[in-house]
């Protein structure tokens, strides 16, 4: 079983990620609709004034999880990496609007695109690997 293929499947099947950030008040988790690219980077739109967006500006180290299945056999990802605000819409912008089920609209100055670039990915795929997490390091 190719771990890259399984990671891609989880990212395609998922809709929400739980993004963990940290700021001066401590840790914070936000659920966000995301899309991904072929390098497993995640993209989303958020208001720039939200707590997680402000945290990213000062503390870009972040983590996220995506859970697909919990009832039968666990399937999901845990990721660690860096988050950043983008200056322009990513190439996956059309896929984002399709996933949201909304027409593509220009975003206001109150919103921005963000990117999460993973430095470590752990796949939990109980059906194929039991309870042993499979670790993947991008670009290794």
HURAMO-V708478 format. One record per helix or strand of 3 or more residues. SS is the DSSP state (a for helix, b for strand). FROM is the first residue (numbers start at 1). TO is the last residue. If there is no record, write none. Layout:
ss;from;to
SS;FROM;TO
SS;FROM;TO
This chain:
ss;from;to
a;3;13
b;16;23
b;26;33
b;42;47
a;51;58
b;61;69
b;75;85
a;93;100
b;111;125
a;126;129
b;134;136
